[in-house]
């Protein structure tokens, strides 16, 4: 199978998902998507004290939800998309101290 075709399908699917989330009412988006993801991130970070692949995967999805929020005109405040434990810095096993910005930016491009 052609890898370019797979990449295009994944990209298109992600774009459709972001547009679908953008159509959600802000309260529902926050309650059903953002809060559970933030709870997972907080619980996992508190337990393992480092960024793991599962935490990074959730941060990637949260980045897409934030993109949907922006597409919808930004009805939810930016604070909904930041996690306090990341903000205060953690140590990543490969890169050393991790800041909120570096964790967020690294997920934007994955």
C-alpha positions in Angstrom: 0.0 0.0 0.0 1.2 3.5 -0.8 2.4 5.3 2.3 1.4 8.7 0.7 -2.2 7.5 0.4 -2.3 6.4 4.1 -0.9 9.8 5.1 -3.5 11.7 3.0 -6.3 9.5 4.5 -5.1 10.2 8.0 -4.8 13.9 7.3 -8.3 14.2 5.8 -9.8 12.2 8.6 -8.2 14.5 11.2 -9.5 17.5 9.4 -13.0 16.1 9.4 -12.8 15.3 13.0 -11.6 18.8 13.9 -14.5 20.3 11.9 -16.9 18.0 13.6 -15.6 19.0 17.1 -15.9 22.6 16.0 -19.6 22.1 15.6 -20.1 20.9 19.2 -21.6 23.3 21.7 -18.7 24.7 23.8 -20.0 23.3 27.1 -20.4 19.8 25.6 -16.9 20.0 24.1 -15.5 20.9 27.5 -17.5 18.4 29.5 -17.2 15.4 27.2 -13.7 15.8 25.7 -11.5 18.4 27.4 -12.2 17.6 31.1 -11.7 13.8 30.7 -8.5 14.3 28.8 -7.2 16.8 31.4 -8.1 14.4 34.2 -6.2 11.6 32.5 -3.2 13.8 32.0 -3.2 15.0 35.6 -3.7 11.5 37.0 -1.0 9.9 34.8 1.5 12.7 35.4 1.0 12.6 39.1 1.6 8.8 39.0 4.6 8.6 36.7 6.2 12.1 37.0 7.2 12.1 33.3 5.7 12.4 29.9 4.9 9.0 28.5 3.7 8.0 25.0 0.1 7.7 26.3 0.2 11.2 27.8 1.7 12.6 24.7 -1.0 10.9 22.6 -3.7 12.6 24.7 -1.9 15.9 24.4 -1.9 15.5 20.6 -5.7 14.9 20.7 -6.2 17.9 23.0 -4.2 20.0 20.5 -6.7 19.0 17.8 -9.6 19.8 20.1 -8.0 23.2 20.7 -7.8 23.7 16.9 -11.5 22.9 16.7 -12.2 25.5 19.4 -10.2 28.0 17.3 -12.2 27.1 14.2 -15.4 27.7 16.1 -14.2 31.2 17.0 -12.6 30.3 20.3 -15.6 30.1 22.6 -13.6 28.2 25.3 -10.8 30.1 27.1 -7.1 29.0 26.5 -6.9 27.9 30.1 -9.1 24.8 29.3 -6.2 23.4 27.1 -3.3 23.8 29.6 -2.4 21.3 32.3 -1.0 22.6 35.6 1.4 19.7 36.1 3.0 20.3 32.7 3.1 24.0 33.2 5.3 23.6 36.3 7.7 21.4 34.4 8.5 17.7 34.4 11.5 15.7 33.3 11.1 13.9 30.0 13.3 10.8 29.8 15.0 11.9 26.6 14.8 15.7 26.6 15.2 16.8 30.2 12.9 19.5 31.6 9.6 19.8 29.8 7.6 23.0 29.8 4.0 23.5 28.9 5.0 25.2 25.7 7.5 22.6 24.5 5.0 19.8 25.2 2.2 21.6 23.4 4.4 22.6 20.4 5.8 19.1 20.0 2.3 17.7 19.8 1.1 20.2 17.3 3.4 18.7 14.6 2.9 15.0 15.3 
